Amino acid sequence: MPTIARIGPYRIYFVSHDMKEPPHVHVDRDDKSAKFWLTTVSLSRNIGFGSRELRDLERIVTEHQQEFLNAWHKYFGR
């Protein structure tokens, strides 16, 4: 599970066996986890984050969308 960024308390990473899915990132903090699609940033799933924090996470993913997409394509290939 390669970590591609640490932003504040969040670890943002890929899961190596997810290559057959559209580009996305996983975001963890403590025992909470969320998954965001990257092509059009949107929440795929959430375990434990509240709505305010999810908005903050969506903003972070949106701000870094191109960087995360580039990392996805570099890791998984085009």
CORFEN-V398197 format. One record per residue. N is the residue number from 1. BURIAL is I if it has 9 or more other C-alpha atoms within 8 Angstrom, else O. D_LAST is the distance of its C-alpha to the last C-alpha in whole Angstrom. Layout:
n = [N:N]
burial = [BURIAL:BURIAL]
d_last = [D_LAST:D_LAST]
This chain:
n = [1:2:3:4:5:6:7:8:9:10:11:12:13:14:15:16:17:18:19:20:21:22:23:24:25:26:27:28:29:30:31:32:33:34:35:36:37:38:39:40:41:42:43:44:45:46:47:48:49:50:51:52:53:54:55:56:57:58:59:60:61:62:63:64:65:66:67:68:69:70:71:72:73:74:75:76:77:78]
burial = [O:O:I:I:O:I:O:O:O:I:I:I:I:I:O:O:O:O:O:O:O:O:I:I:I:I:I:I:I:O:O:I:I:I:I:I:I:I:O:O:I:O:I:O:O:I:O:O:I:O:O:O:O:I:O:O:O:I:O:O:I:O:O:O:I:O:O:I:I:O:I:I:I:O:O:O:O:O]
d_last = [19:17:19:17:21:24:26:29:30:26:24:20:18:15:16:15:15:14:10:12:13:11:10:14:16:19:22:26:29:32:32:30:26:24:21:19:16:14:13:17:19:21:23:22:24:27:29:32:31:34:33:34:31:29:29:29:26:24:25:24:20:21:22:19:16:14:15:14:10:10:11:9:5:8:9:7:4:0]
